[in-house]
Amino acid sequence: MTRFGRTALVALVLLCGLLLLGGYANKARCAGPEFDQWGRSAPEYANRHGELCYSDVQHLWLGRDVDRHVFPYLGGGLDEQGQLTGGSVEYPVLTGLLIWAGAVFASNDADFLFYSSLLLAPFGLLIAWLLGRLSGWRALIWALAPGLVLHAFHNWDLPAVACAVGAVYAVHRGWGREGASRPLVERAMVAGVLLGLGAALKLYPGFFALPLALYVLTGGPDGRWLPRGRRWDIAGALRVLAATAVTVALVNLPFAVLGYEGWRASFVFQQERKVDITTNSIWFWAFRPASDPANTDFQQLVSWLSPTLICLAFLLACLVGWLRWTGTGEYPWVGVSGAMLCGFLLLHKVHSPQYTLWLLPFFVLLAVRWGWVLAYTVADLALGTGVFLWYHAIEFQLPMSIYDSLPAQAVMIGVWGKLALLLGLFLVLPGSRVTFEPESADRRMVTLPGR
């Protein structure tokens, strides 16, 4: 690997910061300077899709009692129309807290976008720093990603991504003077806590606890961390799973006890969400016209079939990783985690554009060929811009069919391109080598000059 010292790391983080500034500037084009009586930007906000500056952050200023500074979940629930009320939001509890914190000093949606971006930006910079420490210059895939401009402040995803990347860093770099010389179980339990926090932000990092536990079960590289005389480290694997599960439970417990209906509402809302034109998933586009939101039978079918297939995809990814371990002596937990994420993105009934941020770190951490990275970037740009231009065309009754609308064609390229790429990456990632230096059990981690 080309030398990557402190100066390079600083440059990497600064480049990431510039893209984050660009991402905020793009979203802020729809914010203010005039506002209506509810603090909604006007009149520019009406053209938010056509100007490609829409964000869920700004949009959710109204409709979830965010503008009223209601503390989330404690007094909320679902109304008769299935809409969230009383401060409940459709995200796990830590994201709900971030939403509330971003609104504390806000009096309109522009303020809310600004303060929320201030909360989120450090996580984007932290991700760049962690990836740079792990994989050197390859971290530019994150720091210079067009998706960072499009999606960084579209929703509240950056903290969850930071938890997932932080877990990889904890396992393979450790912390303090001992670094990766710390016992594997100790490092993996800290990673498990980070994955639990990630699950309490955006759910998906919690999935990675299973391949991490299998990595510990098999003793890491060549089984070097196995207890003396043992073939498996069953106790260590269970401790990792417990660290994740207990973290999730401890974070959720206060909300479940103090405001059960409001806490439960976020899960029920997602469970009952229908497949429709806004979900960008295979379930909507591959089964037209049966996938119409009014088709109750189809919607109910997807509600159980989608999670069932996702679980099967997770199992398949873990089994592929196991076969890989039998040949290499190291369970590829990072690659299996990436494959699990691809399975989730492929089969989940919702595929929001900002989910690209979840996948980008795996392009850094794994030696994926550049063709995959470029193709996914193109598909992401097609969907990330086309879908909002298409919504604009629908809203203002412009040409919107695939035969006479460029945005509609871009949506098809993005949707089907991503689905094909996710299927391919599901097969590729478990066999991809990591791009960072493997941990070492026979030497302490030392700080080299310039690192």
N, C-alpha and C positions, 0 to 999 in steps of 0.2 A: 504494500500500500504506500502511495506517495505520502511523504512526510506531512503531518497535519498538526501544527503546533498551536500555541495560544493565540498568536496573531491571526491565524487562519480561522480559529474558532470564533474569535471576536468578529471577524469579517462575515462569517456565516450568520451569526446572530443578527448583525446589523442589516444584512441583506434581507433576512426574514422580517426584521422590523420595518424595512421599507415597503415590503409587500403587504404587511399588515396595515400600514398607513394607507396604502393604496386601496386595500379592501374596505377600510372604514370610510375613506373619501368617496368611494363608489356608493356605498349604502347611504351615506349622509346626504347624497344628492336629492333623496326623497324626503328629507327631514327639514321642516320649516321653510322659510322663516315665519310664515303665518300659520295660525292654529285656530281650530274651531273651539267651541265651548267645552269640549271634552279633552282638549289637548292633542287632537289629531291634526297632523300637518295638512294644510290645504293652501292652494288647490293642487300642488304638484303631486300629492300622494295618489290622486286619481289615476295618474299615468305611471305608477310605480312599476308595472310589468313591462310596459313599452320602453321605459328608460333603463331597464335591467338593474334597478336599484331596490327591488323588493327584499325585505328580510322578515323572518318570523319574529325577530326581536322587536322591531318597530310595530309590526302588525299586532302582536299580543299585548301592546299597551292597553288596548281595550278588549273587553270580552271575558277576562279572567279575574277581574277586580284588581289587576296590577296597578291601575291608575289610582285606586283608592288605598293603596299601600296595605292591603289586607295580608296578614301573615299567612303563608300557604298551608293548606290542608286542614288546619285545626277546626274550621267551621264550615268547610265546603262540602260538596257532593255533586250529584247529577240531578238535573231537573227532569221533568216528564218528557222533554224532547231529547234527552240524552246529552245535554250540554253541561259543561262544568261551571259551577257557581261557587261563590263564597271563598275565593282564593285558591281553589284546587286547580292544578294545571296537569297537563297530560304527560308529564315527565317524572322520573324518579325524584326522590325527596331532595337530594343535594342540588340538583338542577333547579328545583323549585326555590330553594334558598338563594341561589345565585340570581334568579329572576327577581325575587323580592329585594335583594340587596341592591341590584341595579336600579331599582325604582325608588329607593329611599329618598334620594335628593332630587328626584325628577318631578316636573310638573307638566311635562308634555312628552310626546313620543320621541322628539329629537333629543331631549335630555336623557331619556331612557336608553336610547341607542348609544349615546355618548358614554354614559356611566357603565353600561353593560360591556361596551367595547374595552373600557379601561380595566374592567375585571377580567376579561377574557384574554387580552393581548399578552400578559405575562406568561400564560400557559403556552401560547404559540411560540414565544421566545424560548421557554424552557424546553419544549420539544426539540427545537433546532439545536440547542446546546447538548441535550442528551444524545441525539442522533449523531451530532458531530463528534462527541467523545467516543461513541461506539464505532461509527463507520466512516469517519473522516469526510473527504470531499463528496462522497456519495450522498451525504445529507443535503446537498444542494437540490436533490429531487424534492425534498420538503420545502426548503427555504425559498426556492424559485418556482414553486408550483403555481401555475395559473389558477388552480383550484383554491389556493390560499386567498387570492384576491376575490374570487367568486363566493367562497363559502365561509371564510373565517368568522365573519360576524353575521352570517345568515341565521344561525341558531346557536345553541349553547354547547357545542361539541368539543371545543378545544380542551377543557379540563379532563374529559373522559379519555381523549387521545393521550394526554400527558400521563395519566395514570397507567395506561397500557404500555407506553414506551418506558415509563419509570420502572415498571415491573421487570422488563427485559434488562434494563440497566442494573437494577438491584441484584438480579440473579448472576449476571456475567461480569459485573464490575465491583459489586459490593459497595462498601462505603468506609470512610475513615482510613487509617493507616493499614489496616489488615486487608481491605479491599476484597478481592475474590478468594483470599486465603481463609476467609470465614467459612465455617461449615456450610455445605450446600443447603441443608434444611433451614438453617438460620436465615440465609439469604432468600430462600424460596418462600419462607413464611412472611417476610417483609413484603416480598412481591405479591403474595396472596392478599395481604392487607390492602395494597395499592389496587389490586384487581377488584377487591370488594368495594373500595371507594369508587372505582370506575363504574361498577355495576349500579351503585347508588346515584350515579350521574346520568349514564346513558345505557345501562344494562349490558352492552356487548362485551366490555372487558372481563366481566365475570365468567364468560364462557371459557376464557383461556386458563382458568384454574385447573381444568381437567388435564390438558396436555402438560401443564407444569407439574402436576402431581405425578403423571406418568414419567416425566423426566427425573423426578426425585426417586420414584419407585425403582427405576433402573440404575440409579447411582450416578447420573451425569455421564460425562465422557468416559467411555471404557469402564464404567462401573466403579470409578476410583473413589466415589464418596459413599459406597455401600458400607454398612457396619461390618466389622470383622467377622468373617465366617458366614455372612448372609448373602443370599442370592438376590433378595429384594429388600427394599427399605419400605415396608408396609406402613410402619408407624410414621415415618417421615412424610409419606404421601398423604396420609390421613391428616396430619398436622397442617399441611398446606391447604387442603380442602377446608379444614375447620377454620383456619385463619381467614379465608375468604368468606365463608358462610357466617361466621361470628361477626365479622365487620359489617356485612350487609344487614344482619339482624340488629346490631347495636345502633346503626344509623337509622334504621326504619322504626325501631321499637317506640321511641318517644312519640312519633307521629301516629303510629297505629293505636297507641294507648290514649293519647289526648284528643285525637280527632279521627277515629276509625273510618267513618263514612267518607270524609274528605281524602284521607290517605288511600282508601280502597278505590275511590272514584277514578284515580289516575290509571289504575290497572284495568278497570272495567271499561273506561273510555277507549283505551287502545284495543282491548279484546273485541269490542263491538264496532270498531271503526270499519267502515265498508271499503271495499275495493272500488275505486272510482278513477276519474280522469286525473286526479291529483296525486295518485299513489305511484305512478311510473313503474309498476311492477309487472312481472310476467303474468300474474293472475288477471289483470285487467286486459292487457293487450293480446294475450294468446287465446283468450276465450270470448272475444267479442262475437255476437252481442249478448251472450249468456251472462257476461260479467256486469251487466247493467246494475247499478245500485238498488234498483227496485226489485231485482230478482232475489227474493229472500232465500230461496233454496240454495242458490249458488253461493250467496254470502255466508250462509251457515256452513256450507261444505268447506269453503276456504278457511273459515275460522278454526276448524280442527285439522284440516289437511295440511295447511301451511306449517304450523308448529310440529306436526308429526314428521313431515319430510325434512324439516330443519334438524330435528333430533337424529334422524337417520343419516343425514349428511355429516353431522358431528361425529357419529359413531364410525362412519366410513373413513373420515379424515384421521381419526385416532388409530384405526386399524391399519391404514396405509403407513402412518408413522411408526407403528409397531413393526411392520415388515421392514421398514427402513432401518430400524434399530437392530434387527437381527443381522443385517448386512454390514452396518457401520459401527455398531457398538455404542451409539449415542442416539437417544430418542430426540427427534427434531421438533422440539416443542414450539419453537418460533414458527417454523414452516407449517406445522399442523394448526397452530392458532390462526395463521393467515388463511389456510384452507377453510377452517371453520367459519371465519368471517365471510369468505366468498360464498360459502353455502348459505349463510344467513342472508346476505344481500341478494342472492339469486332467488331464494324461496320465500322470503318474508313478503307479506302482502303490501308493505309500504317500502318504497325505495326513494327516499328524499335525496335531492342532489348533493347536499352537504355530507352525505355518507362517504363521499370520496376522501374526506379528511381521515376517516377511520383506516382506509386501505393504504394511503400514501406511505406511512412509516414502514410497511412491509416491503415496499419497493426499495427502501433504503437498507433495511436490515437483512434482506435476502438478495442473493445475486441473481435477480430476475433480469433476463435479457432486455436490452433497451427497447427492443421492438414492442414488448408488452407495455412498457411504461409510456412510450409515445402513443401507441394505439389507445390506451385507456385515457390519456390526456385529451386526445382528439374526441373520443366519445363523450367525455365529461364536458368539454367545451360545447359540443353540439347539444347535449341535454341541458346543461346549466344555463345556456343562453336561449336555446330554442323553445324550451318549455314556457318561459315567461313571455316571450314574444308571441307565442301561440295563445296563452291566456289573454294577452292584450287583444289579439285578433278576435277571439271569442267574445270578450267583453264589449268591444266596440263594433261588432258585427262586420268585421273585415273578412276577406277570403281566408278560409281556415281549413279547407280539406287538403289532403295529402297531394292532390292533383294540381292545386293552384296556390299553395301556400308554402313558402320556403321554411318558415318556422315549424310547420307540421312535419315537413320532411326532415328537418334537423332533429325533432323529437324522435322520429322513428330511427334515425341513425344512432342517436344517443341511447335510446332504450334497448334496441336489439343489439347494438354494438357492445354495450356494457354487459348484457346478459351472456353473449357469446364469450366475451373476455373473462367474465367471472367463472364460467364453466371451465374454460381452459386453465385459468389460474388455480382453480380448485385442484386440478391434477398436477400442476407444475410446482406449486409452492412447497409441498412436503418434501420434495426431492431437491430443493434449492439449498445450496450451502449458505451459511451466514456470512455476512461481510465484515464482521468484527472479529478481533482476535479472541480465540477460545479462552475460557477461564483456565487457570493453571493451579493445580493443587500442590505442586512441589516447589513453589516460590511465592513469596509475598508480592503483592502489587506494589510497585514503587513508582514514584513520580519522576518521570523523565524530564530533562530540560526541554522547555518549549511545549509541554503538554499540560 
